Amino acid sequence: MSKLALHGGKPVRTKPFPGWPFFSEADAQAVARVVLSGVWGCTTGKIVGQFEETFAEFQGARYGVALTNGTTALRLALLAVGIEEGDEVIVPPYTFLATATAVIECNAVPVFVDIDPETYNLDPRLIEAAITPRTRAIIPVHFAGQACDMSRILAIAKKHKLKIVEDACHGWNGRWKNKGLGCIGELGAISFQASKNLTAGEGGFLTTDSEELYAIVKSLHNCGRLKPRPDGTLPGRLAVHEKAAGNWYAHFLIGGNHRMTEMQAALLLSQLKRVKKQTDRREVNAFYLDRELAKVPGIRPMRRDSFATRVTAHLYMFRYDAARFDGKPRQRFLTALKAEGVNASPGYPMPLYKQPLFLEKNFGPYTGWKHSRPDLDYGRVSCPACEKACAGEAVWLSQSTLLGSRRDMDDIVKAVAKVQQYATEL
């Protein structure tokens, strides 16, 4: 009989890995206090404001705005830096849909630039070739919680006078040269969606060091209202509205209601107390897996750059080489791994530009591309590193898996090594 659990052998483990979310009685009490107070909205409550100050400081930013979700954070950030009809924004193709659709919802054009095959982050070596006179911004995604090469991206942005909106939805609490991810460019977008390392089921956040951008985002997320400083003034180009600012029924920008609730903020504040300890464990376990899995033929952990001084490990990723597993495809490897008690994912099935949305340009009323890029055809885009990752290379483990013990990590290594040892039997 085969030793593989896939064919009736004894699995490496039957015990489940840690689940998500973690919660406590203190979390429930924090939410209950808000419910019982009868003050649920942030326009009359104080909890959201407290969370904004606490989380911005936690990240290392001067200002922060709590929002409905990370998708909204990306779109409002692009609007705040002035993205308009037909502008082009450089994005990676290996990311969640919202990174690119936020650009479309600003009536602008996503331009896909390939990823570094060693990190799956935006490859700075390829950015300048994609810049045109219409390019206005870059969205580096700190994928899986590891910092992008921001030194090179900042230099490119400065040279070409481009804005940087960081997608730190995976990377908040991570660090680049000891600076918080999301606090390096003009604005940083963060998500508290259900799978994220800090969650209220949904929720988002924007960080910035610019008082003017902060005031714009506050307005955009609150129906276009403007709140003046204590002395009655407004920063930067908003100063023209000082006389009417502060009137609840005066609306100055094309904003909407993208406000976080008091219940969400209370839950996030409570959970934030555990974040440092959880991040420490994820990072230690991720680095341990890097070291041990690298010993298994056909498994290549992602490169860890020295400038990434803290890795949040929202995902743990490695690269699968089918040639070292008797030519068996990734899905067969994953099926065998699951039978051994380790559930892993292939991640994204295709680059964003191969999604029907982009191939068919189903952008609804957002037709800015027709004026700036009438020949736009995402079917002609080719990003080989991303395509290889999607087609059969990338393997993901969830962030909650990394909250396990050292013995749990050893089981992951044993399961992968066992499948490799008996690859001819897959």
C-alpha positions as CSV (number, residue, x, y, z in Angstrom):
1,M,0.0,0.0,0.0
2,S,1.2,3.5,-0.7
3,K,2.5,5.6,2.2
4,L,0.6,8.6,0.9
5,A,-2.7,9.4,2.7
6,L,-4.1,10.2,-0.7
7,H,-4.0,6.4,-1.4
8,G,-4.9,5.1,2.1
9,G,-1.7,5.7,4.0
10,K,-1.6,7.3,7.4
11,P,-1.8,11.1,7.2
12,V,0.9,13.3,8.8
13,R,-1.8,15.0,10.9
14,T,-5.5,15.0,11.6
15,K,-5.6,18.0,14.0
16,P,-6.9,21.2,12.5
17,F,-4.8,24.3,12.3
18,P,-5.9,27.5,14.1
19,G,-9.1,29.0,12.7
20,W,-10.0,32.6,12.1
21,P,-11.1,35.0,13.4
22,F,-9.8,34.9,17.0
23,F,-12.2,36.5,19.4
24,S,-12.7,36.9,23.1
25,E,-15.2,37.9,25.7
26,A,-13.5,41.3,25.8
27,D,-14.3,41.7,22.1
28,A,-18.0,40.9,22.7
29,Q,-18.2,43.3,25.6
30,A,-16.6,46.1,23.6
31,V,-19.3,45.8,20.9
32,A,-22.0,45.3,23.5
33,R,-21.1,48.6,25.2
34,V,-21.6,50.4,21.9
35,V,-24.9,48.6,21.2
36,L,-26.2,49.4,24.7
37,S,-25.1,53.1,24.4
38,G,-27.5,53.6,21.6
39,V,-24.9,55.6,19.7
40,W,-24.0,53.5,16.7
41,G,-22.9,56.1,14.1
42,C,-19.5,57.8,14.0
43,T,-21.0,61.2,13.3
44,T,-22.3,61.4,16.9
45,G,-20.1,58.8,18.5
46,K,-16.5,58.9,19.6
47,I,-15.2,55.3,19.1
48,V,-14.4,55.7,15.4
49,G,-12.4,58.8,16.0
50,Q,-10.5,57.1,18.8
51,F,-9.7,54.2,16.5
52,E,-8.6,56.5,13.8
53,E,-6.1,58.2,16.1
54,T,-4.9,54.9,17.6
55,F,-4.5,53.0,14.4
56,A,-2.8,55.9,12.6
57,E,-0.3,56.1,15.4
58,F,0.1,52.3,15.4
59,Q,1.0,52.5,11.7
60,G,3.3,55.5,12.1
61,A,1.1,58.0,10.1
62,R,0.1,61.5,11.0
63,Y,-3.5,61.0,9.9
64,G,-6.0,58.2,9.4
65,V,-9.5,57.8,8.2
66,A,-11.7,54.8,9.0
67,L,-13.8,53.5,6.0
68,T,-16.2,50.8,5.0
69,N,-13.6,48.6,3.3
70,G,-10.3,48.4,1.5
71,T,-11.8,48.8,-1.9
72,T,-13.3,52.1,-1.0
73,A,-9.9,53.1,0.5
74,L,-8.2,52.5,-2.8
75,R,-10.8,54.5,-4.8
76,L,-10.9,57.4,-2.4
77,A,-7.1,57.6,-2.4
78,L,-6.9,57.8,-6.1
79,L,-9.6,60.5,-6.2
80,A,-7.7,62.4,-3.5
81,V,-4.5,62.5,-5.4
82,G,-6.3,63.8,-8.5
83,I,-6.8,60.8,-10.8
84,E,-9.2,61.8,-13.6
85,E,-10.7,60.6,-16.8
86,G,-8.2,58.8,-19.1
87,D,-5.3,58.9,-16.7
88,E,-3.2,55.8,-16.4
89,V,-2.3,54.1,-13.2
90,I,0.3,51.3,-13.0
91,V,-0.8,48.2,-11.1
92,P,0.5,44.6,-10.7
93,P,-1.7,41.8,-12.2
94,Y,-1.2,39.5,-9.2
95,T,-3.5,41.1,-6.7
96,F,-7.1,41.2,-5.7
97,L,-9.5,42.7,-8.3
98,A,-10.1,45.9,-6.3
99,T,-6.6,47.2,-6.9
100,A,-7.4,47.6,-10.6
101,T,-11.2,48.2,-10.5
102,A,-10.6,51.2,-8.1
103,V,-8.7,52.7,-11.0
104,I,-11.6,52.1,-13.4
105,E,-14.1,53.6,-11.0
106,C,-12.0,56.8,-11.2
107,N,-12.6,56.6,-14.9
108,A,-8.9,55.9,-15.4
109,V,-7.0,53.1,-17.1
110,P,-5.1,50.3,-15.2
111,V,-1.8,49.5,-16.8
112,F,-0.5,46.1,-15.8
113,V,3.2,45.7,-15.0
114,D,4.6,42.2,-14.2
115,I,5.7,41.0,-10.8
116,D,9.1,40.0,-9.5
117,P,9.1,36.2,-9.8
118,E,11.0,35.9,-6.5
119,T,8.6,38.0,-4.4
120,Y,5.4,38.3,-6.4
121,N,5.5,42.1,-5.7
122,L,5.5,44.7,-8.5
123,D,8.8,44.5,-10.3
124,P,10.4,48.0,-10.3
125,R,12.7,47.0,-13.2
126,L,9.7,47.0,-15.5
127,I,7.8,50.1,-14.4
128,E,9.5,52.8,-16.5
129,A,8.9,51.0,-19.8
130,A,5.1,51.2,-19.0
131,I,5.1,55.0,-18.3
132,T,3.4,57.2,-20.9
133,P,2.5,60.9,-20.9
134,R,-0.8,59.8,-19.4
135,T,0.6,58.0,-16.4
136,R,-0.3,59.7,-13.1
137,A,0.2,57.1,-10.4
138,I,1.6,53.8,-9.2
139,I,-0.1,51.3,-6.9
140,P,2.5,49.1,-5.3
141,V,0.9,46.1,-3.5
142,H,2.7,44.8,-0.5
143,F,1.6,41.3,-1.4
144,A,1.2,38.7,1.4
145,G,2.6,41.3,3.8
146,Q,6.1,41.8,2.4
147,A,7.3,45.3,1.5
148,C,7.8,46.2,-2.1
149,D,11.1,47.7,-3.2
150,M,10.0,51.2,-2.3
151,S,13.4,52.8,-2.8
152,R,13.3,52.1,-6.5
153,I,9.6,52.9,-6.8
154,L,9.9,56.2,-5.0
155,A,12.8,57.2,-7.3
156,I,10.8,56.4,-10.4
157,A,7.8,58.3,-9.1
158,K,9.9,61.3,-8.3
159,K,11.6,61.3,-11.7
160,H,8.3,61.1,-13.5
161,K,6.2,63.2,-11.1
162,L,3.9,60.3,-10.3
163,K,1.7,59.8,-7.2
164,I,2.1,56.6,-5.1
165,V,-1.0,55.0,-3.5
166,E,0.1,52.0,-1.5
167,D,-2.1,48.9,-1.4
168,A,-1.2,47.8,2.2
169,C,-4.4,45.7,2.6
170,H,-2.1,42.7,3.2
171,G,0.8,44.7,4.6
172,W,-0.4,47.0,7.4
173,N,1.8,46.5,10.4
174,G,4.6,45.5,8.1
175,R,7.7,47.7,7.7
176,W,9.9,49.0,5.0
177,K,13.2,50.1,6.5
178,N,11.3,50.3,9.8
179,K,8.7,52.6,8.3
180,G,5.1,51.4,8.3
181,L,3.7,50.1,5.1
182,G,1.0,52.5,3.8
183,C,3.0,55.4,5.3
184,I,5.6,55.8,2.5
185,G,3.6,57.1,-0.5
186,E,1.0,59.8,-0.6
187,L,-1.7,57.5,0.8
188,G,-1.9,53.9,2.0
189,A,-5.0,51.7,1.7
190,I,-5.8,49.1,4.4
191,S,-8.5,46.4,4.7
192,F,-10.2,44.8,7.7
193,Q,-12.1,42.3,5.6
194,A,-12.9,39.0,7.2
195,S,-9.7,37.2,6.2
196,K,-7.4,40.0,7.2
197,N,-5.0,39.9,10.2
198,L,-7.2,42.5,12.0
199,T,-10.8,42.3,11.2
200,A,-14.3,43.5,12.0
201,G,-15.8,41.4,9.2
202,E,-15.5,44.4,6.9
203,G,-13.8,47.8,7.2
204,G,-11.0,49.8,5.7
205,F,-8.6,52.6,6.4
206,L,-6.5,55.3,4.7
207,T,-3.2,56.6,6.1
208,T,-1.4,59.7,5.1
209,D,1.1,62.3,6.4
210,S,-0.5,65.1,4.3
211,E,-3.0,67.3,6.1
212,E,-4.5,68.4,2.8
213,L,-5.0,64.8,1.5
214,Y,-6.4,63.9,4.9
215,A,-9.0,66.7,4.7
216,I,-9.9,65.6,1.2
217,V,-10.4,62.0,2.2
218,K,-12.4,63.0,5.3
219,S,-14.7,64.9,2.9
220,L,-15.0,62.2,0.3
221,H,-15.9,59.6,2.9
222,N,-18.5,61.9,4.5
223,C,-20.8,63.0,1.6
224,G,-18.4,65.8,0.5
225,R,-18.7,67.8,3.7
226,L,-15.7,69.8,5.0
227,K,-14.7,70.2,8.6
228,P,-12.5,73.2,9.2
229,R,-9.6,73.4,11.7
230,P,-10.3,74.8,15.1
231,D,-9.3,78.2,13.8
232,G,-11.8,78.0,11.0
233,T,-9.3,77.5,8.2
234,L,-8.8,74.6,5.7
235,P,-5.5,73.3,4.3
236,G,-4.2,73.8,0.8
237,R,-6.6,74.1,-2.2
238,L,-9.6,73.5,0.1
239,A,-9.0,77.0,1.6
240,V,-11.4,78.5,-0.9
241,H,-14.3,76.8,0.9
242,E,-13.5,78.1,4.4
243,K,-16.6,80.4,4.7
244,A,-19.1,77.6,4.3
245,A,-17.2,74.7,5.8
246,G,-18.7,73.1,8.8
247,N,-22.3,73.4,7.6
248,W,-23.8,69.9,7.7
249,Y,-25.8,70.5,4.6
250,A,-23.0,72.0,2.6
251,H,-21.3,69.6,0.2
252,F,-18.1,70.5,-1.6
253,L,-16.7,67.3,-3.2
254,I,-18.2,64.3,-5.0
255,G,-18.2,62.2,-1.8
256,G,-20.5,59.5,-0.4
257,N,-21.2,57.8,2.9
258,H,-18.2,55.5,3.4
259,R,-18.1,55.8,7.2
260,M,-17.2,53.0,9.6
261,T,-19.7,52.2,12.4
262,E,-19.0,52.6,16.1
263,M,-19.4,48.8,16.5
264,Q,-16.7,48.0,14.0
265,A,-14.3,50.5,15.5
266,A,-14.9,49.0,19.0
267,L,-14.2,45.5,17.8
268,L,-11.1,46.6,16.0
269,L,-9.8,48.5,19.0
270,S,-10.2,45.4,21.1
271,Q,-8.5,43.1,18.7
272,L,-5.7,45.6,18.1
273,K,-4.4,44.6,21.6
274,R,-3.5,41.2,20.2
275,V,-1.9,42.2,16.9
276,K,1.7,42.6,17.9
277,K,1.9,39.1,19.6
278,Q,0.1,37.5,16.6
279,T,2.3,39.2,14.1
280,D,5.4,38.2,15.9
281,R,4.2,34.5,15.8
282,R,3.3,34.7,12.1
283,E,6.7,36.2,11.2
284,V,8.7,33.7,13.3
285,N,6.8,30.8,11.8
286,A,7.1,32.1,8.3
287,F,10.8,32.4,8.5
288,Y,11.0,28.9,10.0
289,L,9.1,27.5,7.1
290,D,11.3,29.4,4.7
291,R,14.3,27.7,6.1
292,E,12.9,24.2,6.4
293,L,10.9,24.1,3.2
294,A,13.9,25.2,1.2
295,K,15.4,21.8,2.0
296,V,12.7,20.0,0.1
297,P,13.5,19.5,-3.6
298,G,11.1,21.4,-5.8
299,I,10.0,23.9,-3.2
300,R,11.2,27.4,-3.3
301,P,10.2,29.9,-0.6
302,M,9.8,33.6,-1.6
303,R,12.8,35.8,-1.4
304,R,13.0,38.0,1.8
305,D,14.5,41.4,1.1
306,S,16.5,43.1,3.8
307,F,14.5,46.3,3.5
308,A,11.4,44.4,4.6
309,T,12.1,44.9,8.2
310,R,8.8,43.4,9.4
311,V,6.7,40.9,7.4
312,T,3.1,40.5,8.4
313,A,2.7,37.2,6.6
314,H,-0.9,37.7,5.7
315,L,-0.3,34.7,3.5
316,Y,2.6,32.3,3.5
317,M,3.7,31.5,-0.1
318,F,6.1,29.2,-1.8
319,R,6.7,28.1,-5.4
320,Y,6.1,24.6,-6.6
321,D,8.3,23.1,-9.3
322,A,6.4,20.3,-10.9
323,A,9.6,18.9,-12.5
324,R,10.9,17.9,-9.1
325,F,7.6,16.2,-8.3
326,D,7.7,13.7,-11.2
327,G,6.0,16.2,-13.4
328,K,2.8,16.1,-11.5
329,P,0.7,19.3,-11.7
330,R,0.2,21.7,-8.7
331,Q,-3.4,20.6,-8.1
332,R,-2.4,17.0,-7.6
333,F,0.3,18.2,-5.2
334,L,-2.3,20.2,-3.3
335,T,-4.8,17.3,-3.2
336,A,-2.1,15.0,-1.7
337,L,-1.1,17.7,0.8
338,K,-4.7,18.1,1.9
339,A,-4.9,14.4,2.5
340,E,-1.9,14.7,4.7
341,G,-3.8,17.2,6.8
342,V,-2.4,20.5,5.4
343,N,-4.8,22.6,3.4
344,A,-3.2,24.9,0.9
345,S,-4.4,27.0,-2.0
346,P,-3.2,27.7,-5.5
347,G,-4.1,31.4,-5.1
348,Y,-5.3,33.4,-8.1
349,P,-6.3,31.3,-11.1
350,M,-5.3,33.9,-13.7
351,P,-3.8,37.4,-13.9
352,L,-6.2,40.2,-13.6
353,Y,-5.9,41.2,-17.3
354,K,-7.2,37.7,-18.3
355,Q,-10.4,38.2,-16.2
356,P,-13.5,38.6,-18.5
357,L,-14.1,42.0,-16.9
358,F,-10.8,43.3,-18.6
359,L,-10.9,41.2,-21.7
360,E,-14.4,42.5,-22.6
361,K,-13.9,46.0,-21.0
362,N,-17.1,45.6,-19.0
363,F,-16.5,48.9,-17.3
364,G,-20.0,50.2,-17.2
365,P,-20.2,54.0,-17.4
366,Y,-16.4,54.4,-16.9
367,T,-15.4,55.1,-20.4
368,G,-12.3,57.3,-19.9
369,W,-10.2,54.7,-21.7
370,K,-12.1,55.4,-25.0
371,H,-10.6,58.9,-25.1
372,S,-7.1,58.2,-24.0
373,R,-6.6,54.6,-25.1
374,P,-9.2,53.8,-27.8
375,D,-7.1,50.8,-28.9
376,L,-7.0,49.3,-25.4
377,D,-6.8,45.5,-25.6
378,Y,-6.0,43.6,-22.4
379,G,-5.9,40.5,-24.6
380,R,-2.5,41.6,-25.8
381,V,-1.0,42.1,-22.3
382,S,1.6,39.6,-21.3
383,C,3.2,39.3,-17.8
384,P,5.1,36.0,-17.8
385,A,6.0,35.9,-14.1
386,C,2.4,36.4,-13.1
387,E,1.2,33.9,-15.6
388,K,3.6,31.3,-14.3
389,A,2.6,31.9,-10.7
390,C,-1.1,31.5,-11.6
391,A,-0.7,28.6,-14.0
392,G,1.1,26.2,-11.7
393,E,3.7,27.7,-9.4
394,A,2.2,29.6,-6.5
395,V,1.1,27.9,-3.3
396,W,-0.6,29.8,-0.4
397,L,-1.1,29.0,3.2
398,S,-3.6,31.1,5.2
399,Q,-2.4,33.6,7.8
400,S,-4.2,31.7,10.6
401,T,-2.2,28.6,9.8
402,L,0.9,30.6,10.9
403,L,-0.6,31.2,14.3
404,G,0.1,27.5,15.1
405,S,2.9,26.0,17.2
406,R,6.3,25.0,16.1
407,R,5.0,21.4,16.0
408,D,2.3,22.6,13.6
409,M,5.0,24.1,11.3
410,D,7.0,20.9,11.5
411,D,3.9,19.0,10.3
412,I,3.6,21.3,7.3
413,V,7.3,20.6,6.4
414,K,6.8,16.8,7.0
415,A,3.7,16.7,4.8
416,V,5.4,18.6,1.9
417,A,8.5,16.4,2.2
418,K,6.4,13.2,2.3
419,V,4.5,14.2,-0.9
420,Q,7.8,15.0,-2.6
421,Q,9.3,11.7,-1.5
422,Y,6.4,9.7,-3.0
423,A,5.8,12.0,-5.9
424,T,5.9,9.1,-8.4
425,E,2.7,7.7,-6.6
426,L,0.7,10.9,-7.0
